[in-house]
Each structure stands twice: as structure tokens, then as C-alpha cells.
Amino acid sequence: MHRRDFLAFGAVGVGGLVLPSMFGKVIAAEELNSAIDVAVKKALADAAMNAAKSAGASYCDVRIGRYLRQFVITRERNVENVVNTESTGVGIRVIAGGAWGFAATNEMTKEAVAKAASQAVAIAKANAPGQSAPVQLAPVTGVGEVSWRTPIVKNSMTVPIKDKVDLLMGVNAAALDAGASFIRSILFLVNEQKYFASTDGSYIDQDVHRIWAPMEVTAVDKASGKFRVREGLSAPMGLGYEYLDGAASGKTVLPNGVIVYGQSYDMKEDAVAAAKQALAKIKAPSVKPGKYDLVLDPSHTWLTIHESVGHPLELDRVLGYEANYAGTSFATMDKLKANFQYGSDKVNIVADKTQPGSLGAVSYDDEGVKTKKWDLIRDGKLVGYQAIRDQAHIEGKTASDGCAYADSWSNVQFQRMANVSLEPGKAKLSVADMISNVEDGIYIIGDGSFSIDQQRYNAQFGGQLFYEIKQGKITQQIEDVAYQIRTPEFWNGCAGVCDASDYRLGGSFFDGKGQPSQVSAVSHGSSTARFNGINVINTARSLG
């Protein structure tokens, strides 16, 4: 679990006394299975837009959001907390005098939203004198009244708390019985009920569902006092409770016997494996530093894609408009014009807001733009960025990419990362086939700690499990591995990507950006990939 995830969960692990503001108020579980009538939302939106136009706005959009979250947090034989939260309100964004204005209210009345709309216009007019150029929006055609829902089988919010607690208690017991000394397991469930309306003529009602089941298993050798941790190998997903049914969809047994998961997750099975692998990590030999060919599992690669491709190809970072959470970007506009060789010809990376099961999948973004899939890197060359309506003209585009998002009704929407993924290789290539051609390498599974510089150029990544590869065979589990990269050198070292049969999603539930900070959920897919000649360090030695 990464630091920002730990902070979010830590805040709800103290009896519900402290909650991050984005989570809202605590509610009863029964209230999680309810919604605001669409007619009520439309009436509120119309009241806001009418007030904005009367006050002098040339454009107005209204987001009515009801954000529901449930946490079930356990440790060993105990339930630490169960928390249900709701945050409901209206955010209104306008253009007046060529400048943006934004205001929000949690009072769900026509009078309150009309007042907020007038405040947004007043803010825009106050901003206008300092504006160097008027806001230029890429055109969007209104779609009228439409609706979309994450295609789930079972709504996680309707599953009884008892069933969820029983699941986690069973997971913990299985890990402890398999040799774990400690285990923390969590369910985190999200339902975003989002209504968007704009003066372009759209009234879009969306019901978005996400699920995450992280765990942390610790094994302690009592004789030596040494301990090791293995985190769960699940991915957060844009799915319902069916994700936890343990079915074989997307389940893969790797050549070393490690099981990884796709569209469903057997949490108990993974907990048992985590206990055994954590014990094995204690006795595993430490890596010898040097240059290696790396075989990276998708459960690991997602984070490398996220940090070294996803963030540096956000157009606001490229332009220097955004620098919070690790800076701007080395991948500047001149590189786009020059068809910069970002990676080898094996590297094809796409942004996609439509991918089923992904965390970022919606039908329309938070500016009412129809979502799509588009190229960022094609045959290794930089061909595009991620842009929203007021950025599109800067890149020379006539339309937004549909990747605006706000994490709450109370926050203004801005450019966020789409699902950014490495496409599978076109030729038939299994993981076993890839490993068979590696003479001296390391196989890395799961994500770990990382660091990256302010230009997204130099970085270092760890993992969960590491296996030595010698002359085409996996020989032993090793420890203390991290690899160092310069982004273009690393991606140009990509020597192969397995075919689509190995493609899986990873992702982040709490991707931070902006100031004031917002978080978003985003997935990154890939098949297992090979990178040649990568510098590996020994983290135990580097720490002294």
C-alpha cells in the first residue's frame, strides 16, 4: 500500500473520528443503496444554468454528485472498522468575461444552486481582468438526456456487511494458518452517482462503481527477528462485487507457480500464497547489483507506466501549468513535433476512458465529452498527449480527449490521467516463451516503492516478488531488488511484449494531483514485457 493510500485508510481506521474531507459524512449502510431522482437533478441543473446566464455567463456546466464509499478494515482476528460515507452537493462552473469561475453548495434547493451560480459568475468576472487571453473551449455537441452505468453484475453496496466481514475474517485466518504473523485486509467500495448538465444541451446521468481489496501479509522469523511483507496481488477494478467471486476469468498461473489475477480475484487463495512467499522472502538471497534483462509482470508494470508515461504525457504538466505531485514533464511540445523516440518499436501506448473493468471507464467525462481511446505512443514515437476542452487548441486538436475529472462536487474538474496502457504484442508470445530467451535476468511481480524526479525522467522502482532467471530458466527467489531508469532509455530497451492472452490491468485508487489536492482512480494495462540491460541495485546495501 502506497503512502497516500495508507493515509486515506488510516484516517478511517480510528473509530471514524477523523475522515478525509472528500469522504463526507458517516451514514448507515442502508443508505448506500439509494439515489436522487433524475427529475430532481435536472430541475436543480436548470435553475443553476438559468441563473448563470441571467448573471452574464457565456457558458455554464453543473455537476450534481452523490459520492458513496464503504470501508471494511480488519487485522488478524479482529474487525478494526466499518465506515459508510456520503458526500452530496452541486458544483457550478461558468465562463464570464472570458474567464473561469466556480462555486459549490451542499444545499439541494433551486434557490441555493441559483445563488451558487451567481457567485461563480461574480468570481469569473473578478478573474477576467487578470486573464491574458479568453478561455477557448473545444466544441462539444449537446447529447440531450442520456444515462450510463458501470456494467456490474452485483452492486457491492447491497451486499450485507456480515458477508464482507466473513470474507475478510476467512482471508485472515487462512493467511495466519499458512504461516503469516500479521495480516491486514480491507474492502474499499465506491459508488459515484454523477449528473452533468451544460448550456451545450447535455443532461448526463452516470452511475460509476469501483472495488478494491488490498491486503498486507507479514511473516516474522522469531529466531532471527527478521520479517518480510508481501502485499496482495489484486488490482482495484471498475467492477461490482462479482470481482471477489474467485472465478477463473483472467486468473493466470505464471511459470514460477505464482498466481496473478485479472477480472476476478480469489482473495483467500492470494492470502495463503502471500504468507508462504513472505516466509520465503526472509531466507531468499540478496540480489547482486548489475545490468539485467527484466521480465516485468503486469501487476508490476502498471506503476512504471503510470509514473513514466501517464503523468509526463498530461498536457498541463507538459505546458508547465501543473507541477504538484512530482513536477512537470520532460516530454515537451517540441518533442511531439519532432516525433520523439520515446521507446522501441515494440512500444505502443494508448489512453482509453472506455476500457471495460477499468477504474477510469465512463461514457462521458466531467465536461460532458464522450470518452474514447487514442494514441500517446505509436511504434515507439511520441504522437499525443492527454488534453481537455480548454487545452485542445494548444495541441492543435479540434476536440477534447474527454479526460476531465473532479473527485467531488465541491472541487472543480481539471485534466486527469486517462487509463494509460501498453498494448499487447501482435505476435503470439507467452510468458514462458519470453523467459526461455533470457540468459541473465530478473522476473518482477507486484508493485513496490518508487521515486521519480521533477521531470519524470529519472526514476527507481521496486516490487513484491523477485525471481532470478538464468539461461532461460527461473532458478530461485531473490530479494532487495530495485531498478533505475531514465525514461526514454528504459522504454527504448523494451525488447518484447507478450500477446493479448496475458493482458491484465493494474491501477491506483488514490492518484494525487493538483493544488488543492484531488485524487482519481486510474487503471493501466499491459502484458508481460521484457526490458534489456536495465541497471539493478541492491536496496539493502543502498540503505547501509
Rosetta blueprint (number, residue, H / E / L):
1 M L
2 H L
3 R H
4 R H
5 D H
6 F H
7 L H
8 A H
9 F H
10 G H
11 A H
12 V L
13 G L
14 V L
15 G L
16 G L
17 L L
18 V L
19 L L
20 P L
21 S H
22 M H
23 F H
24 G L
25 K E
26 V E
27 I L
28 A L
29 A H
30 E H
31 E H
32 L H
33 N L
34 S L
35 A L
36 I L
37 D L
38 V H
39 A H
40 V H
41 K H
42 K H
43 A H
44 L H
45 A H
46 D H
47 A H
48 A H
49 M H
50 N H
51 A H
52 A H
53 K H
54 S H
55 A L
56 G L
57 A L
58 S L
59 Y E
60 C E
61 D E
62 V E
63 R E
64 I E
65 G E
66 R E
67 Y E
68 L E
69 R E
70 Q E
71 F E
72 V E
73 I E
74 T E
75 R E
76 E L
77 R L
78 N E
79 V E
80 E E
81 N E
82 V E
83 V E
84 N E
85 T E
86 E E
87 S E
88 T E
89 G E
90 V E
91 G E
92 I E
93 R E
94 V E
95 I E
96 A E
97 G L
98 G L
99 A E
100 W E
101 G E
102 F E
103 A E
104 A E
105 T E
106 N L
107 E L
108 M L
109 T L
110 K H
111 E H
112 A H
113 V H
114 A H
115 K H
116 A H
117 A H
118 S H
119 Q H
120 A H
121 V H
122 A H
123 I H
124 A H
125 K H
126 A H
127 N H
128 A H
129 P H
130 G H
131 Q L
132 S L
133 A L
134 P L
135 V L
136 Q L
137 L L
138 A L
139 P L
140 V L
141 T L
142 G L
143 V L
144 G E
145 E E
146 V E
147 S E
148 W E
149 R E
150 T L
151 P L
152 I L
153 V L
154 K L
155 N L
156 S H
157 M H
158 T H
159 V L
160 P L
161 I H
162 K H
163 D H
164 K H
165 V H
166 D H
167 L H
168 L H
169 M H
170 G H
171 V H
172 N H
173 A H
174 A H
175 A H
176 L H
177 D H
178 A L
179 G L
180 A L
181 S L
182 F E
183 I E
184 R E
185 S E
186 I E
187 L E
188 F E
189 L E
190 V E
191 N E
192 E E
193 Q E
194 K E
195 Y E
196 F E
197 A E
198 S E
199 T L
200 D L
201 G L
202 S E
203 Y E
204 I E
205 D E
206 Q E
207 D E
208 V E
209 H E
210 R E
211 I E
212 W E
213 A L
214 P L
215 M E
216 E E
217 V E
218 T E
219 A E
220 V E
221 D L
222 K L
223 A L
224 S L
225 G L
226 K L
227 F E
228 R E
229 V E
230 R E
231 E E
232 G L
233 L L
234 S L
235 A L
236 P L
237 M E
238 G L
239 L L
240 G L
241 Y H
242 E H
243 Y H
244 L H
245 D L
246 G L
247 A L
248 A L
249 S L
250 G L
251 K L
252 T E
253 V E
254 L L
255 P L
256 N L
257 G L
258 V L
259 I E
260 V E
261 Y L
262 G L
263 Q L
264 S L
265 Y L
266 D L
267 M H
268 K H
269 E H
270 D H
271 A H
272 V H
273 A H
274 A H
275 A H
276 K H
277 Q H
278 A H
279 L H
280 A H
281 K H
282 I H
283 K H
284 A L
285 P L
286 S E
287 V L
288 K L
289 P L
290 G E
291 K E
292 Y E
293 D E
294 L E
295 V E
296 L E
297 D L
298 P H
299 S H
300 H H
301 T H
302 W H
303 L H
304 T H
305 I H
306 H H
307 E H
308 S H
309 V H
310 G H
311 H L
312 P L
313 L L
314 E E
315 L H
316 D H
317 R H
318 V H
319 L H
320 G L
321 Y L
322 E L
323 A L
324 N L
325 Y L
326 A L
327 G L
328 T L
329 S L
330 F L
331 A L
332 T L
333 M H
334 D H
335 K H
336 L H
337 K H
338 A L
339 N L
340 F L
341 Q E
342 Y L
343 G L
344 S L
345 D L
346 K L
347 V L
348 N L
349 I E
350 V E
351 A E
352 D E
353 K L
354 T L
355 Q L
356 P L
357 G L
358 S L
359 L L
360 G L
361 A L
362 V L
363 S L
364 Y E
365 D L
366 D L
367 E L
368 G L
369 V L
370 K E
371 T L
372 K L
373 K E
374 W E
375 D E
376 L E
377 I E
378 R E
379 D L
380 G L
381 K E
382 L E
383 V L
384 G L
385 Y L
386 Q E
387 A L
388 I L
389 R L
390 D L
391 Q L
392 A H
393 H H
394 I H
395 E H
396 G L
397 K L
398 T L
399 A L
400 S L
401 D L
402 G L
403 C L
404 A E
405 Y E
406 A L
407 D L
408 S L
409 W L
410 S L
411 N L
412 V L
413 Q L
414 F E
415 Q E
416 R L
417 M L
418 A L
419 N E
420 V E
421 S E
422 L E
423 E L
424 P L
425 G L
426 K L
427 A L
428 K L
429 L L
430 S L
431 V H
432 A H
433 D H
434 M H
435 I H
436 S H
437 N L
438 V L
439 E L
440 D E
441 G E
442 I E
443 Y E
444 I E
445 I E
446 G E
447 D E
448 G E
449 S E
450 F E
451 S E
452 I E
453 D L
454 Q L
455 Q L
456 R L
457 Y L
458 N E
459 A E
460 Q E
461 F E
462 G E
463 G E
464 Q E
465 L E
466 F E
467 Y E
468 E E
469 I E
470 K E
471 Q L
472 G L
473 K E
474 I E
475 T E
476 Q E
477 Q E
478 I E
479 E E
480 D L
481 V E
482 A E
483 Y E
484 Q E
485 I E
486 R E
487 T H
488 P H
489 E H
490 F H
491 W H
492 N H
493 G L
494 C E
495 A E
496 G E
497 V E
498 C L
499 D L
500 A H
501 S H
502 D H
503 Y L
504 R E
505 L E
506 G E
507 G E
508 S E
509 F E
510 F E
511 D E
512 G E
513 K E
514 G L
515 Q L
516 P L
517 S L
518 Q E
519 V E
520 S E
521 A E
522 V E
523 S E
524 H E
525 G E
526 S E
527 S L
528 T L
529 A E
530 R E
531 F E
532 N E
533 G E
534 I E
535 N E
536 V E
537 I E
538 N E
539 T H
540 A H
541 R H
542 S H
543 L L
544 G L
